[in-house]
Amino acid sequence: MATLALVASSCSKGPETNATPSLHEAFDGLFLIGGTLSDSMLENPSDPGYNVVAKHFNSLSPENCMKWGRMNPTPTETHYELVDSFVRYGSQNQQALVGHTLFWHSQTPDWVYQDAAGKELSREALLARMRERAELMAKRWGDEILYWDVVNESILGDGSWRKSKYQQIIGDDFTEQAFRIASETLPPHAKLLYNDYSMTDPGRRDAVVAMVKDFKSKGIRIDGIGMQGHWLMDFPDTADIAASIAAFAATGVKVHITELDIDLLGRAAFFGANVDAEKLVATPENNPYPDGNLPASEEERFAQRYQEIFEMLVQQADHIERVTFWGVSDKTNWLNNFPVRGRTNFSLLFDRNFQPKPAFYRVLETAKKR
Ligand code: G3I
């Protein structure tokens, strides 16, 4: 740590140079630092984002290409190419790879729930189809992928099961069956995670804790809880995030912050990452910095928010295995299109030119405070 302090204080806090410390090296011994590869990056190996990815992340998630609808838009089509590229790139760079995501109510095409005649599948037939998908993943990428988001977002804020198509056909044990399938098909080194957003909602938090305890009492493998971390400038409170981390860790699993970004511009009517929410249109009121130039006072407010979050995460480091940013730079982060389409938002540690922002340096400092 003393060496790092010297390096950090002697390097300028401006654009990336060889002297800029690597984020994941700074957090070595605390937790992994991850990012994502989008489909467009995977299609363009010379994307400048790779400079950030190679230097600052030691874990990688595929932002979209592994979702069921992306891989199999129809029953007869299977797209392996982008996932193959993702796995090849991450393996070459010794990055801990995440399989995102096996089963999610969103981005799953209707054919998954239907037979060839368009009739709704039985519970057993849908479970068999889920098993086929897990077997395909295991066979092709099981050796290289370490973490799996087995189920994404199956619990609502009030703690009840989401009334998804999976839940309607399979029943309330959809998530349990998914974990049984994953543990029976993926290799022993695979770590199986449940992943969700708004994990500080007391109802969802308590239901997740109860689910992990239930799985453990039945001998069903679950290794970690993913807290998505699509957070706002003033919500949730870091004390509430810490309380959820402690509650999950108390069940004996590790916590992963799986999809971290901070929505500087905010969203008026709701909170979370519900991609089914109605999309709004950009206006001068909700899109105040369309040219991408943020006033210094806003940059500072943003840096302070990241600092307080990372100070808390470092305090909780014994419980945390990985912190993954949802994207690489502000240029392509999904919050430019959610919940308002076509906004110029500010959410990550690297700006639209892939340069470290003041928030980057503030986050770096927190690694030394342990
Ligand atoms: O690739 C097409 C492009 O060809 C087309 O021109 C364009 C028009 O809108 O759409 C492009 O696809 C979009 C894709 O992102 C790539 O930009 C899809 O419409 C859009 O639905 C998709 O959104 C992704 C979303 O998941 C839904 O899958 C976001 O990138 C991705 O960041 C987001 O990630 C999710 C996590 O998987 C789960 N947790 C919440 C998180 C945020 O919603």
Residues whose N, C-alpha, C, O or C-beta is under 5 A from the ligand:
A	BS01	G3I	E63 Q107 A273 V275 W334
